[in-house]
């Protein structure tokens, strides 16, 4: 029987960087890897909002990305 085991967490912040020549919004993102595996969603959100306070742009979204290893046990 195969089982998925959480092997990694990352937080991705997407934020607006400005506008292009046509007036469309432009965006960028920053990935923070090696986030603790036991970090709650509330904690991750709090860290993302705290980082937003250090940035010159507003965050569009905070994404949690999880990686799993699938093993036969």
C-alpha positions in Angstrom: 0.0 0.0 0.0 1.4 3.4 -1.0 1.5 6.3 1.5 2.2 10.0 0.9 4.7 11.5 3.3 5.0 15.3 3.6 8.6 16.1 2.7 8.6 19.9 2.2 6.7 23.2 2.6 7.2 26.4 0.7 5.5 29.8 0.9 5.1 31.8 -2.3 4.2 35.5 -2.2 2.8 37.2 -5.3 2.9 40.9 -5.4 2.2 43.8 -7.8 5.4 45.4 -9.2 3.8 48.1 -11.3 2.2 48.5 -14.7 3.4 48.0 -18.2 3.1 50.4 -21.2 -0.5 49.3 -21.9 -1.5 50.0 -18.3 -1.8 46.4 -17.3 -0.6 45.3 -13.8 2.7 43.5 -13.6 3.5 41.0 -10.9 6.4 39.1 -9.4 6.7 36.4 -6.8 9.1 35.3 -4.1 9.4 31.7 -3.0 10.5 30.8 0.6 11.6 27.2 0.8 12.3 24.9 3.7 9.3 26.1 5.8 8.8 24.0 8.9 6.6 21.0 8.2 4.5 21.6 11.4 3.8 25.2 10.6 0.0 25.9 10.7 -1.8 27.7 7.9 -2.5 30.6 10.4 1.2 30.8 11.2 2.1 30.8 7.5 -0.4 33.6 6.8 0.9 35.6 9.7 4.5 35.3 8.4 3.4 36.3 4.9 1.6 39.4 6.2 4.6 40.4 8.4 6.8 40.1 5.3 4.3 42.3 3.4 5.0 45.0 5.9 8.6 45.0 4.9 7.9 45.3 1.2 7.1 48.3 -0.9 4.2 46.4 -2.6 1.0 44.9 -1.5 0.8 41.1 -1.6 -1.8 39.7 -4.1 -1.8 36.3 -2.5 0.1 34.0 -0.1 0.4 30.4 -1.5 1.4 27.3 0.5 3.0 24.6 -1.6 3.6 21.2 -0.2 5.7 18.4 -1.6 5.1 14.7 -0.8 7.1 11.5 -1.2 5.0 8.5 -2.1 6.3 5.3 -0.7 5.3 1.7 -0.5 5.1 0.7 3.1 
